[in-house]
């Protein structure tokens, strides 16, 4: 038996507005996202493990930062503005493993803590970042080892 679900454009817009309102009520605004992305990628570019990986692939940092701001607004506000396939981009990178994603999350969490002292806002953004890292790591592992890779992200750190 299948359910017949009609979701109208108004329902989608209402859901987006609610997600945005919730995030903003915690201080997670467009300005917050912009500052998070700028500061986070500043850390990444200076990191001895992750910096070279990004440097090999990104030559136009302003454009990349704008793309990442669009991505995070889509993730946090359900803005629907990001179009892309992060999974395929990460699968193309040979040698990405758990320790890369752990370092990425460590920088992400540290950046969050410098921008906010509100546990709810930190948790909102950190949980989404961890889910993304888990998804990417799991996708890479499944590509390498098959279904046995489906638990690849289980040991990634939480905020």
Secondary structure, 3 states (H helix, E strand, C coil): CCCCCCCCHHHHHHHHHHHHHHHHHCCCCHHHHHHHHHHHHHHHHHCCCCHHHHHHHCCCHHHHHHHHHHHHHHHHHCCCCCCCCHHHHHHCCCCCCHHHHHHHHHHHHHHHHHHCCCHHHHHHHHHHHHHHHHHHHHHHHHHHHHHHHHHHHHHCCCC
